[in-house]
Structures are given as structure tokens and as C-alpha cells.
Amino acid sequence: MPMDLRVGDVVETKKNHPCGGNTFEVLRVGMDFRIRCTTCDKQLWIERPKLEKRVRKVSRTESDNTSGSIDK
Ligand SMILES: [Zn+2]
């Protein structure tokens, strides 16, 4: 079952980014994920299976989404 990852989630990975940070913000989901290192601000693409393997923890800022209409 695919991991439930959403835009805005912050994931903690087992493997550190070269900058030493290990938390990434999810910017885009799909076949590949676009994530941003929250330490050095660098953005990168990563394949879903790779990311899922590396994730240790997902923190989600629970936003009240009851209205349900988000205009992009
Ligand atoms: Zn980094």
C-alpha cells in the first residue's frame, strides 16, 4: 500500500542530505515527488519508491480542511 504523503507534509529521512539535514518538505506528489530540504532549501525530485524507503517519519501540519475548496 502506498504511503500517504501529501503536499505540505514534512518527512524525516533515514539518510541525510549532503548538507546534513534530514527533513524535507513535500512540494509535489505524483509518479515522482518534488521535495525541498528544509535545511539548505535545495529542491529535488525523487521517485516514490525511493522516498518511501527512506522516510522515517512524516509530520503533517493538520490544517482544517472542512471547507474543501482550495482554489489553486
Ligand atoms: Zn540540504
N, CA, C, O and the ligand as a Tripos MOL2 file, in Angstrom:
@<TRIPOS>MOLECULE
protein
  289   287    73     0     0
PROTEIN
NO_CHARGES

@<TRIPOS>ATOM
      1 N           0.8470   -1.2050    0.0000 N.3       1 MET1
      2 CA          0.0000    0.0000    0.0000 C.3       1 MET1
      3 C           0.8750    1.2440    0.0000 C.2       1 MET1
      4 O           1.7900    1.3730    0.8140 O.2       1 MET1
      5 N           0.5880    2.1510   -0.9130 N.am      2 PRO2
      6 CA          1.4560    3.3280   -0.9720 C.3       2 PRO2
      7 C           1.3170    4.2000    0.2750 C.2       2 PRO2
      8 O           0.2530    4.3140    0.8830 O.2       2 PRO2
      9 N           2.4130    4.7860    0.6060 N.am      3 MET3
     10 CA          2.4310    5.6570    1.7670 C.3       3 MET3
     11 C           1.5860    6.8990    1.5070 C.2       3 MET3
     12 O           1.5690    7.4400    0.4010 O.2       3 MET3
     13 N           0.9060    7.3250    2.5220 N.am      4 ASP4
     14 CA          0.0670    8.5050    2.3730 C.3       4 ASP4
     15 C           0.9000    9.7620    2.5910 C.2       4 ASP4
     16 O           1.0950   10.2240    3.7150 O.2       4 ASP4
     17 N           1.3760   10.2900    1.4890 N.am      5 LEU5
     18 CA          2.1740   11.5030    1.5710 C.3       5 LEU5
     19 C           1.4770   12.5950    0.7860 C.2       5 LEU5
     20 O           1.0010   12.3800   -0.3290 O.2       5 LEU5
     21 N           1.4270   13.7480    1.3780 N.am      6 ARG6
     22 CA          0.7220   14.8470    0.7240 C.3       6 ARG6
     23 C           1.5840   16.0960    0.6490 C.2       6 ARG6
     24 O           2.5690   16.2550    1.3700 O.2       6 ARG6
     25 N           1.1800   16.9500   -0.2300 N.am      7 VAL7
     26 CA          1.8580   18.2340   -0.3540 C.3       7 VAL7
     27 C           1.7560   18.9700    0.9860 C.2       7 VAL7
     28 O           0.6830   19.0690    1.5830 O.2       7 VAL7
     29 N           2.8760   19.4690    1.4270 N.am      8 GLY8
     30 CA          2.8910   20.1930    2.6980 C.3       8 GLY8
     31 C           3.4150   19.3460    3.8440 C.2       8 GLY8
     32 O           3.7860   19.8710    4.8940 O.2       8 GLY8
     33 N           3.4440   18.0330    3.6400 N.am      9 ASP9
     34 CA          3.9820   17.1670    4.6830 C.3       9 ASP9
     35 C           5.4800   17.4020    4.8230 C.2       9 ASP9
     36 O           6.1680   17.7530    3.8640 O.2       9 ASP9
     37 N           5.9520   17.2040    6.0140 N.am     10 VAL10
     38 CA          7.3870   17.2690    6.2380 C.3      10 VAL10
     39 C           7.8540   15.8700    6.6250 C.2      10 VAL10
     40 O           7.3840   15.2900    7.6040 O.2      10 VAL10
     41 N           8.7760   15.3460    5.8470 N.am     11 VAL11
     42 CA          9.2460   13.9910    6.1180 C.3      11 VAL11
     43 C          10.6630   14.0130    6.6690 C.2      11 VAL11
     44 O          11.4990   14.8380    6.3010 O.2      11 VAL11
     45 N          10.8870   13.0760    7.5560 N.am     12 GLU12
     46 CA         12.2160   12.9030    8.1110 C.3      12 GLU12
     47 C          12.7870   11.6420    7.4790 C.2      12 GLU12
     48 O          12.1510   10.5880    7.5170 O.2      12 GLU12
     49 N          13.9580   11.7360    6.9070 N.am     13 THR13
     50 CA         14.5310   10.5880    6.1990 C.3      13 THR13
     51 C          15.6270    9.9270    7.0140 C.2      13 THR13
     52 O          16.2420   10.5310    7.8940 O.2      13 THR13
     53 N          15.8450    8.6560    6.6830 N.am     14 LYS14
     54 CA         16.8890    7.8990    7.3740 C.3      14 LYS14
     55 C          18.2520    8.3740    6.9260 C.2      14 LYS14
     56 O          19.2250    8.3700    7.6800 O.2      14 LYS14
     57 N          18.2860    8.7870    5.6600 N.am     15 LYS15
     58 CA         19.5560    9.2060    5.0950 C.3      15 LYS15
     59 C          19.6100   10.7260    5.0660 C.2      15 LYS15
     60 O          18.6530   11.3830    4.6580 O.2      15 LYS15
     61 N          20.7120   11.2670    5.4930 N.am     16 ASN16
     62 CA         20.8440   12.7140    5.4970 C.3      16 ASN16
     63 C          21.1420   13.2570    4.1100 C.2      16 ASN16
     64 O          21.7710   12.5990    3.2810 O.2      16 ASN16
     65 N          20.6830   14.4500    3.8900 N.am     17 HIS17
     66 CA         21.0640   15.1990    2.6990 C.3      17 HIS17
     67 C          22.5440   15.5710    2.8560 C.2      17 HIS17
     68 O          23.0340   15.6720    3.9800 O.2      17 HIS17
     69 N          23.2550   15.7740    1.7510 N.am     18 PRO18
     70 CA         24.6680   16.1590    1.8790 C.3      18 PRO18
     71 C          24.9050   17.3570    2.8020 C.2      18 PRO18
     72 O          25.9890   17.4990    3.3660 O.2      18 PRO18
     73 N          23.9100   18.2050    2.9540 N.am     19 CYS19
     74 CA         24.0800   19.3730    3.8150 C.3      19 CYS19
     75 C          23.9800   18.9990    5.2880 C.2      19 CYS19
     76 O          24.2780   19.8170    6.1570 O.2      19 CYS19
     77 N          23.5660   17.7800    5.5720 N.am     20 GLY20
     78 CA         23.4630   17.3490    6.9620 C.3      20 GLY20
     79 C          22.0390   17.3040    7.4810 C.2      20 GLY20
     80 O          21.7710   16.7150    8.5290 O.2      20 GLY20
     81 N          21.1300   17.9230    6.7520 N.am     21 GLY21
     82 CA         19.7340   17.9270    7.1840 C.3      21 GLY21
     83 C          19.0370   16.6290    6.8180 C.2      21 GLY21
     84 O          19.4620   15.9240    5.9030 O.2      21 GLY21
     85 N          17.9840   16.3200    7.5220 N.am     22 ASN22
     86 CA         17.2380   15.1130    7.1600 C.3      22 ASN22
     87 C          15.7280   15.3320    7.1840 C.2      22 ASN22
     88 O          14.9550   14.3840    7.3120 O.2      22 ASN22
     89 N          15.3220   16.5850    7.0610 N.am     23 THR23
     90 CA         13.8890   16.8430    6.9400 C.3      23 THR23
     91 C          13.6030   17.5550    5.6190 C.2      23 THR23
     92 O          14.3110   18.4750    5.2090 O.2      23 THR23
     93 N          12.5520   17.0960    4.9840 N.am     24 PHE24
     94 CA         12.2050   17.5950    3.6610 C.3      24 PHE24
     95 C          10.7200   17.9200    3.6110 C.2      24 PHE24
     96 O           9.8930   17.2160    4.1900 O.2      24 PHE24
     97 N          10.4050   18.9710    2.9260 N.am     25 GLU25
     98 CA          9.0060   19.3300    2.7400 C.3      25 GLU25
     99 C           8.5410   18.8180    1.3820 C.2      25 GLU25
    100 O           9.2410   18.9680    0.3810 O.2      25 GLU25
    101 N           7.3720   18.2220    1.3550 N.am     26 VAL26
    102 CA          6.8290   17.7050    0.1040 C.3      26 VAL26
    103 C           6.1750   18.8510   -0.6640 C.2      26 VAL26
    104 O           5.2510   19.4960   -0.1670 O.2      26 VAL26
    105 N           6.6580   19.0940   -1.8700 N.am     27 LEU27
    106 CA          6.1280   20.1970   -2.6720 C.3      27 LEU27
    107 C           5.1790   19.7100   -3.7500 C.2      27 LEU27
    108 O           4.2780   20.4350   -4.1710 O.2      27 LEU27
    109 N           5.3820   18.4890   -4.1900 N.am     28 ARG28
    110 CA          4.5820   17.9620   -5.2780 C.3      28 ARG28
    111 C           4.5550   16.4460   -5.2080 C.2      28 ARG28
    112 O           5.5810   15.8190   -4.9440 O.2      28 ARG28
    113 N           3.4180   15.8620   -5.4370 N.am     29 VAL29
    114 CA          3.3360   14.4010   -5.4160 C.3      29 VAL29
    115 C           2.8550   13.8910   -6.7660 C.2      29 VAL29
    116 O           2.2050   14.6120   -7.5240 O.2      29 VAL29
    117 N           3.1820   12.6540   -7.0490 N.am     30 GLY30
    118 CA          2.8080   12.0570   -8.3190 C.3      30 GLY30
    119 C           3.6590   10.8220   -8.5150 C.2      30 GLY30
    120 O           3.9750   10.1200   -7.5540 O.2      30 GLY30
    121 N           4.0310   10.5550   -9.7540 N.am     31 MET31
    122 CA          4.9410    9.4490  -10.0180 C.3      31 MET31
    123 C           6.2420    9.6950   -9.2730 C.2      31 MET31
    124 O           6.8190    8.7960   -8.6620 O.2      31 MET31
    125 N           6.6750   10.9230   -9.3430 N.am     32 ASP32
    126 CA          7.8460   11.3550   -8.6070 C.3      32 ASP32
    127 C           7.4320   12.4360   -7.6300 C.2      32 ASP32
    128 O           6.4140   13.1050   -7.8050 O.2      32 ASP32
    129 N           8.2290   12.5890   -6.6180 N.am     33 PHE33
    130 CA          7.9770   13.6220   -5.6260 C.3      33 PHE33
    131 C           8.9700   14.7520   -5.8080 C.2      33 PHE33
    132 O          10.1360   14.5410   -6.1430 O.2      33 PHE33
    133 N           8.4790   15.9480   -5.5790 N.am     34 ARG34
    134 CA          9.4030   17.0560   -5.5020 C.3      34 ARG34
    135 C           9.4700   17.4320   -4.0330 C.2      34 ARG34
    136 O           8.4560   17.7220   -3.3990 O.2      34 ARG34
    137 N          10.6700   17.4210   -3.5140 N.am     35 ILE35
    138 CA         10.8310   17.7320   -2.1010 C.3      35 ILE35
    139 C          11.8720   18.8210   -1.9230 C.2      35 ILE35
    140 O          12.7380   19.0310   -2.7730 O.2      35 ILE35
    141 N          11.7640   19.5000   -0.8090 N.am     36 ARG36
    142 CA         12.7000   20.5890   -0.5190 C.3      36 ARG36
    143 C          13.3720   20.3120    0.8130 C.2      36 ARG36
    144 O          12.7130   20.0560    1.8210 O.2      36 ARG36
    145 N          14.6650   20.3650    0.7980 N.am     37 CYS37
    146 CA         15.4140   20.1990    2.0290 C.3      37 CYS37
    147 C          15.1630   21.4290    2.8940 C.2      37 CYS37
    148 O          15.4050   22.5590    2.4700 O.2      37 CYS37
    149 N          14.6790   21.1970    4.0970 N.am     38 THR38
    150 CA         14.3370   22.3530    4.9320 C.3      38 THR38
    151 C          15.5760   22.9700    5.5610 C.2      38 THR38
    152 O          15.5000   24.0350    6.1740 O.2      38 THR38
    153 N          16.7150   22.3040    5.4110 N.am     39 THR39
    154 CA         17.9430   22.8380    5.9890 C.3      39 THR39
    155 C          18.6620   23.7700    5.0210 C.2      39 THR39
    156 O          19.0560   24.8770    5.3860 O.2      39 THR39
    157 N          18.8280   23.3090    3.7800 N.am     40 CYS40
    158 CA         19.5900   24.1230    2.8270 C.3      40 CYS40
    159 C          18.7020   24.6890    1.7240 C.2      40 CYS40
    160 O          19.1700   25.4410    0.8690 O.2      40 CYS40
    161 N          17.4180   24.3280    1.7430 N.am     41 ASP41
    162 CA         16.4630   24.9160    0.8100 C.3      41 ASP41
    163 C          16.5630   24.3800   -0.6100 C.2      41 ASP41
    164 O          15.9020   24.8920   -1.5130 O.2      41 ASP41
    165 N          17.3640   23.3770   -0.8110 N.am     42 LYS42
    166 CA         17.5230   22.8230   -2.1520 C.3      42 LYS42
    167 C          16.3290   21.9320   -2.4940 C.2      42 LYS42
    168 O          15.8550   21.1630   -1.6580 O.2      42 LYS42
    169 N          15.8510   22.0490   -3.7390 N.am     43 GLN43
    170 CA         14.7310   21.2200   -4.1710 C.3      43 GLN43
    171 C          15.2260   20.0860   -5.0400 C.2      43 GLN43
    172 O          16.1550   20.2540   -5.8300 O.2      43 GLN43
    173 N          14.5970   18.9260   -4.8900 N.am     44 LEU44
    174 CA         14.9990   17.7990   -5.7110 C.3      44 LEU44
    175 C          13.8220   16.9000   -6.0300 C.2      44 LEU44
    176 O          12.8070   16.8940   -5.3330 O.2      44 LEU44
    177 N          13.9840   16.1370   -7.1080 N.am     45 TRP45
    178 CA         12.9840   15.1450   -7.4860 C.3      45 TRP45
    179 C          13.4220   13.8100   -6.9440 C.2      45 TRP45
    180 O          14.6120   13.4960   -6.9410 O.2      45 TRP45
    181 N          12.4840   13.0300   -6.4900 N.am     46 ILE46
    182 CA         12.8160   11.6910   -6.0230 C.3      46 ILE46
    183 C          11.6650   10.7580   -6.3830 C.2      46 ILE46
    184 O          10.4960   11.1330   -6.3040 O.2      46 ILE46
    185 N          12.0180    9.5390   -6.7790 N.am     47 GLU47
    186 CA         10.9670    8.5870   -7.1330 C.3      47 GLU47
    187 C          10.2450    8.1190   -5.8780 C.2      47 GLU47
    188 O          10.8380    8.0050   -4.8060 O.2      47 GLU47
    189 N           8.9720    7.8550   -6.0330 N.am     48 ARG48
    190 CA          8.1500    7.4570   -4.8910 C.3      48 ARG48
    191 C           8.7300    6.2700   -4.1050 C.2      48 ARG48
    192 O           8.8480    6.3450   -2.8820 O.2      48 ARG48
    193 N           9.0950    5.1730   -4.7950 N.am     49 PRO49
    194 CA          9.6090    4.0370   -4.0100 C.3      49 PRO49
    195 C          10.8620    4.3800   -3.2220 C.2      49 PRO49
    196 O          11.0690    3.8950   -2.1090 O.2      49 PRO49
    197 N          11.6900    5.2200   -3.8160 N.am     50 LYS50
    198 CA         12.9190    5.6130   -3.1280 C.3      50 LYS50
    199 C          12.6040    6.4150   -1.8810 C.2      50 LYS50
    200 O          13.1620    6.1770   -0.8100 O.2      50 LYS50
    201 N          11.7070    7.3600   -2.0380 N.am     51 LEU51
    202 CA         11.3660    8.2060   -0.9000 C.3      51 LEU51
    203 C          10.7090    7.3770    0.1980 C.2      51 LEU51
    204 O          11.0370    7.5160    1.3760 O.2      51 LEU51
    205 N           9.7810    6.5160   -0.2010 N.am     52 GLU52
    206 CA          9.0850    5.7020    0.7980 C.3      52 GLU52
    207 C          10.0580    4.8590    1.6010 C.2      52 GLU52
    208 O           9.8670    4.6370    2.7970 O.2      52 GLU52
    209 N          11.1000    4.3930    0.9360 N.am     53 LYS53
    210 CA         12.0920    3.5780    1.6280 C.3      53 LYS53
    211 C          12.8950    4.3970    2.6220 C.2      53 LYS53
    212 O          13.3490    3.8960    3.6510 O.2      53 LYS53
    213 N          13.0550    5.6590    2.2900 N.am     54 ARG54
    214 CA         13.9240    6.4890    3.1370 C.3      54 ARG54
    215 C          13.2070    7.1790    4.2820 C.2      54 ARG54
    216 O          13.8250    7.6190    5.2520 O.2      54 ARG54
    217 N          11.9030    7.2640    4.1520 N.am     55 VAL55
    218 CA         11.1760    8.0310    5.1660 C.3      55 VAL55
    219 C          11.1900    7.3180    6.5130 C.2      55 VAL55
    220 O          10.9240    6.1200    6.6060 O.2      55 VAL55
    221 N          11.5020    8.0690    7.5320 N.am     56 ARG56
    222 CA         11.4420    7.5340    8.8710 C.3      56 ARG56
    223 C          10.1630    8.0210    9.5570 C.2      56 ARG56
    224 O           9.5220    7.2940   10.3150 O.2      56 ARG56
    225 N           9.8230    9.2510    9.2700 N.am     57 LYS57
    226 CA          8.7100    9.8600    9.9780 C.3      57 LYS57
    227 C           8.0470   10.9130    9.0930 C.2      57 LYS57
    228 O           8.7200   11.6160    8.3380 O.2      57 LYS57
    229 N           6.7550   11.0120    9.1910 N.am     58 VAL58
    230 CA          6.0300   12.0440    8.4560 C.3      58 VAL58
    231 C           5.3300   12.9310    9.4630 C.2      58 VAL58
    232 O           4.5990   12.4470   10.3280 O.2      58 VAL58
    233 N           5.5520   14.2170    9.3510 N.am     59 SER59
    234 CA          4.7670   15.1040   10.2050 C.3      59 SER59
    235 C           3.8850   15.9620    9.3300 C.2      59 SER59
    236 O           4.3190   16.5570    8.3440 O.2      59 SER59
    237 N           2.6570   16.0000    9.7210 N.am     60 ARG60
    238 CA          1.6930   16.7600    8.9380 C.3      60 ARG60
    239 C           1.1520   17.8870    9.7860 C.2      60 ARG60
    240 O           0.7370   17.6970   10.9290 O.2      60 ARG60
    241 N           1.1700   19.0500    9.2020 N.am     61 THR61
    242 CA          0.5370   20.1660    9.8710 C.3      61 THR61
    243 C          -0.9410   20.0550    9.5700 C.2      61 THR61
    244 O          -1.3900   20.3470    8.4620 O.2      61 THR61
    245 N          -1.6810   19.6350   10.5600 N.am     62 GLU62
    246 CA         -3.1020   19.4320   10.3290 C.3      62 GLU62
    247 C          -3.7920   20.7700   10.0850 C.2      62 GLU62
    248 O          -3.9490   21.6030   10.9780 O.2      62 GLU62
    249 N          -4.1890   20.9250    8.8410 N.am     63 SER63
    250 CA         -4.9390   22.1360    8.5560 C.3      63 SER63
    251 C          -6.4000   21.7510    8.4310 C.2      63 SER63
    252 O          -6.7370   20.7240    7.8420 O.2      63 SER63
    253 N          -7.2400   22.5620    8.9750 N.am     64 ASP64
    254 CA         -8.6600   22.2600    8.9320 C.3      64 ASP64
    255 C          -9.1620   22.4310    7.5050 C.2      64 ASP64
    256 O          -9.2050   23.5340    6.9590 O.2      64 ASP64
    257 N          -9.5290   21.3320    6.9440 N.am     65 ASN65
    258 CA         -9.8560   21.3470    5.5230 C.3      65 ASN65
    259 C         -11.3430   21.1330    5.2560 C.2      65 ASN65
    260 O         -11.7400   20.6690    4.1870 O.2      65 ASN65
    261 N         -12.1370   21.4740    6.2310 N.am     66 THR66
    262 CA        -13.5330   21.1190    6.1310 C.3      66 THR66
    263 C         -14.2630   21.8520    5.0100 C.2      66 THR66
    264 O         -15.2160   21.3260    4.4360 O.2      66 THR66
    265 N         -13.8220   23.0450    4.7070 N.am     67 SER67
    266 CA        -14.4940   23.7770    3.6420 C.3      67 SER67
    267 C         -14.2460   23.1130    2.2830 C.2      67 SER67
    268 O         -15.0950   23.1440    1.3920 O.2      67 SER67
    269 N         -13.0800   22.5220    2.1560 N.am     68 GLY68
    270 CA        -12.8190   21.6850    0.9990 C.3      68 GLY68
    271 C         -12.5590   22.3720   -0.3170 C.2      68 GLY68
    272 O         -12.1910   21.7020   -1.2820 O.2      68 GLY68
    273 N         -12.7260   23.6420   -0.4030 N.am     69 SER69
    274 CA        -12.4880   24.2850   -1.6880 C.3      69 SER69
    275 C         -11.2300   25.1110   -1.6490 C.2      69 SER69
    276 O         -11.1740   26.1840   -1.0480 O.2      69 SER69
    277 N         -10.2230   24.5790   -2.3090 N.am     70 ILE70
    278 CA         -8.9700   25.3220   -2.3890 C.3      70 ILE70
    279 C          -8.7450   25.6850   -3.8460 C.2      70 ILE70
    280 O          -8.5530   24.8190   -4.6990 O.2      70 ILE70
    281 N          -8.7730   26.9470   -4.1040 N.am     71 ASP71
    282 CA         -8.5110   27.3910   -5.4740 C.3      71 ASP71
    283 C          -7.0240   27.5230   -5.6780 C.2      71 ASP71
    284 O          -6.3100   28.1240   -4.8750 O.2      71 ASP71
    285 N          -6.5790   26.9520   -6.7660 N.am     72 LYS72
    286 CA         -5.1500   26.9740   -6.9950 C.3      72 LYS72
    287 C          -4.7540   28.2070   -7.7830 C.2      72 LYS72
    288 O          -3.5740   28.4000   -8.0760 O.2      72 LYS72
    289 ZN         20.0400   20.0050    2.2960 Zn       73 ZN73
@<TRIPOS>BOND
     1     1     2 1
     2     2     3 1
     3     3     4 2
     4     3     5 am
     5     5     6 1
     6     6     7 1
     7     7     8 2
     8     7     9 am
     9     9    10 1
    10    10    11 1
    11    11    12 2
    12    11    13 am
    13    13    14 1
    14    14    15 1
    15    15    16 2
    16    15    17 am
    17    17    18 1
    18    18    19 1
    19    19    20 2
    20    19    21 am
    21    21    22 1
    22    22    23 1
    23    23    24 2
    24    23    25 am
    25    25    26 1
    26    26    27 1
    27    27    28 2
    28    27    29 am
    29    29    30 1
    30    30    31 1
    31    31    32 2
    32    31    33 am
    33    33    34 1
    34    34    35 1
    35    35    36 2
    36    35    37 am
    37    37    38 1
    38    38    39 1
    39    39    40 2
    40    39    41 am
    41    41    42 1
    42    42    43 1
    43    43    44 2
    44    43    45 am
    45    45    46 1
    46    46    47 1
    47    47    48 2
    48    47    49 am
    49    49    50 1
    50    50    51 1
    51    51    52 2
    52    51    53 am
    53    53    54 1
    54    54    55 1
    55    55    56 2
    56    55    57 am
    57    57    58 1
    58    58    59 1
    59    59    60 2
    60    59    61 am
    61    61    62 1
    62    62    63 1
    63    63    64 2
    64    63    65 am
    65    65    66 1
    66    66    67 1
    67    67    68 2
    68    67    69 am
    69    69    70 1
    70    70    71 1
    71    71    72 2
    72    71    73 am
    73    73    74 1
    74    74    75 1
    75    75    76 2
    76    75    77 am
    77    77    78 1
    78    78    79 1
    79    79    80 2
    80    79    81 am
    81    81    82 1
    82    82    83 1
    83    83    84 2
    84    83    85 am
    85    85    86 1
    86    86    87 1
    87    87    88 2
    88    87    89 am
    89    89    90 1
    90    90    91 1
    91    91    92 2
    92    91    93 am
    93    93    94 1
    94    94    95 1
    95    95    96 2
    96    95    97 am
    97    97    98 1
    98    98    99 1
    99    99   100 2
   100    99   101 am
   101   101   102 1
   102   102   103 1
   103   103   104 2
   104   103   105 am
   105   105   106 1
   106   106   107 1
   107   107   108 2
   108   107   109 am
   109   109   110 1
   110   110   111 1
   111   111   112 2
   112   111   113 am
   113   113   114 1
   114   114   115 1
   115   115   116 2
   116   115   117 am
   117   117   118 1
   118   118   119 1
   119   119   120 2
   120   119   121 am
   121   121   122 1
   122   122   123 1
   123   123   124 2
   124   123   125 am
   125   125   126 1
   126   126   127 1
   127   127   128 2
   128   127   129 am
   129   129   130 1
   130   130   131 1
   131   131   132 2
   132   131   133 am
   133   133   134 1
   134   134   135 1
   135   135   136 2
   136   135   137 am
   137   137   138 1
   138   138   139 1
   139   139   140 2
   140   139   141 am
   141   141   142 1
   142   142   143 1
   143   143   144 2
   144   143   145 am
   145   145   146 1
   146   146   147 1
   147   147   148 2
   148   147   149 am
   149   149   150 1
   150   150   151 1
   151   151   152 2
   152   151   153 am
   153   153   154 1
   154   154   155 1
   155   155   156 2
   156   155   157 am
   157   157   158 1
   158   158   159 1
   159   159   160 2
   160   159   161 am
   161   161   162 1
   162   162   163 1
   163   163   164 2
   164   163   165 am
   165   165   166 1
   166   166   167 1
   167   167   168 2
   168   167   169 am
   169   169   170 1
   170   170   171 1
   171   171   172 2
   172   171   173 am
   173   173   174 1
   174   174   175 1
   175   175   176 2
   176   175   177 am
   177   177   178 1
   178   178   179 1
   179   179   180 2
   180   179   181 am
   181   181   182 1
   182   182   183 1
   183   183   184 2
   184   183   185 am
   185   185   186 1
   186   186   187 1
   187   187   188 2
   188   187   189 am
   189   189   190 1
   190   190   191 1
   191   191   192 2
   192   191   193 am
   193   193   194 1
   194   194   195 1
   195   195   196 2
   196   195   197 am
   197   197   198 1
   198   198   199 1
   199   199   200 2
   200   199   201 am
   201   201   202 1
   202   202   203 1
   203   203   204 2
   204   203   205 am
   205   205   206 1
   206   206   207 1
   207   207   208 2
   208   207   209 am
   209   209   210 1
   210   210   211 1
   211   211   212 2
   212   211   213 am
   213   213   214 1
   214   214   215 1
   215   215   216 2
   216   215   217 am
   217   217   218 1
   218   218   219 1
   219   219   220 2
   220   219   221 am
   221   221   222 1
   222   222   223 1
   223   223   224 2
   224   223   225 am
   225   225   226 1
   226   226   227 1
   227   227   228 2
   228   227   229 am
   229   229   230 1
   230   230   231 1
   231   231   232 2
   232   231   233 am
   233   233   234 1
   234   234   235 1
   235   235   236 2
   236   235   237 am
   237   237   238 1
   238   238   239 1
   239   239   240 2
   240   239   241 am
   241   241   242 1
   242   242   243 1
   243   243   244 2
   244   243   245 am
   245   245   246 1
   246   246   247 1
   247   247   248 2
   248   247   249 am
   249   249   250 1
   250   250   251 1
   251   251   252 2
   252   251   253 am
   253   253   254 1
   254   254   255 1
   255   255   256 2
   256   255   257 am
   257   257   258 1
   258   258   259 1
   259   259   260 2
   260   259   261 am
   261   261   262 1
   262   262   263 1
   263   263   264 2
   264   263   265 am
   265   265   266 1
   266   266   267 1
   267   267   268 2
   268   267   269 am
   269   269   270 1
   270   270   271 1
   271   271   272 2
   272   271   273 am
   273   273   274 1
   274   274   275 1
   275   275   276 2
   276   275   277 am
   277   277   278 1
   278   278   279 1
   279   279   280 2
   280   279   281 am
   281   281   282 1
   282   282   283 1
   283   283   284 2
   284   283   285 am
   285   285   286 1
   286   286   287 1
   287   287   288 2
@<TRIPOS>SUBSTRUCTURE
     1 MET1         2 RESIDUE 1 A MET
     2 PRO2         6 RESIDUE 1 A PRO
     3 MET3        10 RESIDUE 1 A MET
     4 ASP4        14 RESIDUE 1 A ASP
     5 LEU5        18 RESIDUE 1 A LEU
     6 ARG6        22 RESIDUE 1 A ARG
     7 VAL7        26 RESIDUE 1 A VAL
     8 GLY8        30 RESIDUE 1 A GLY
     9 ASP9        34 RESIDUE 1 A ASP
    10 VAL10       38 RESIDUE 1 A VAL
    11 VAL11       42 RESIDUE 1 A VAL
    12 GLU12       46 RESIDUE 1 A GLU
    13 THR13       50 RESIDUE 1 A THR
    14 LYS14       54 RESIDUE 1 A LYS
    15 LYS15       58 RESIDUE 1 A LYS
    16 ASN16       62 RESIDUE 1 A ASN
    17 HIS17       66 RESIDUE 1 A HIS
    18 PRO18       70 RESIDUE 1 A PRO
    19 CYS19       74 RESIDUE 1 A CYS
    20 GLY20       78 RESIDUE 1 A GLY
    21 GLY21       82 RESIDUE 1 A GLY
    22 ASN22       86 RESIDUE 1 A ASN
    23 THR23       90 RESIDUE 1 A THR
    24 PHE24       94 RESIDUE 1 A PHE
    25 GLU25       98 RESIDUE 1 A GLU
    26 VAL26      102 RESIDUE 1 A VAL
    27 LEU27      106 RESIDUE 1 A LEU
    28 ARG28      110 RESIDUE 1 A ARG
    29 VAL29      114 RESIDUE 1 A VAL
    30 GLY30      118 RESIDUE 1 A GLY
    31 MET31      122 RESIDUE 1 A MET
    32 ASP32      126 RESIDUE 1 A ASP
    33 PHE33      130 RESIDUE 1 A PHE
    34 ARG34      134 RESIDUE 1 A ARG
    35 ILE35      138 RESIDUE 1 A ILE
    36 ARG36      142 RESIDUE 1 A ARG
    37 CYS37      146 RESIDUE 1 A CYS
    38 THR38      150 RESIDUE 1 A THR
    39 THR39      154 RESIDUE 1 A THR
    40 CYS40      158 RESIDUE 1 A CYS
    41 ASP41      162 RESIDUE 1 A ASP
    42 LYS42      166 RESIDUE 1 A LYS
    43 GLN43      170 RESIDUE 1 A GLN
    44 LEU44      174 RESIDUE 1 A LEU
    45 TRP45      178 RESIDUE 1 A TRP
    46 ILE46      182 RESIDUE 1 A ILE
    47 GLU47      186 RESIDUE 1 A GLU
    48 ARG48      190 RESIDUE 1 A ARG
    49 PRO49      194 RESIDUE 1 A PRO
    50 LYS50      198 RESIDUE 1 A LYS
    51 LEU51      202 RESIDUE 1 A LEU
    52 GLU52      206 RESIDUE 1 A GLU
    53 LYS53      210 RESIDUE 1 A LYS
    54 ARG54      214 RESIDUE 1 A ARG
    55 VAL55      218 RESIDUE 1 A VAL
    56 ARG56      222 RESIDUE 1 A ARG
    57 LYS57      226 RESIDUE 1 A LYS
    58 VAL58      230 RESIDUE 1 A VAL
    59 SER59      234 RESIDUE 1 A SER
    60 ARG60      238 RESIDUE 1 A ARG
    61 THR61      242 RESIDUE 1 A THR
    62 GLU62      246 RESIDUE 1 A GLU
    63 SER63      250 RESIDUE 1 A SER
    64 ASP64      254 RESIDUE 1 A ASP
    65 ASN65      258 RESIDUE 1 A ASN
    66 THR66      262 RESIDUE 1 A THR
    67 SER67      266 RESIDUE 1 A SER
    68 GLY68      270 RESIDUE 1 A GLY
    69 SER69      274 RESIDUE 1 A SER
    70 ILE70      278 RESIDUE 1 A ILE
    71 ASP71      282 RESIDUE 1 A ASP
    72 LYS72      286 RESIDUE 1 A LYS
    73 ZN73       289 GROUP 0 **** ****
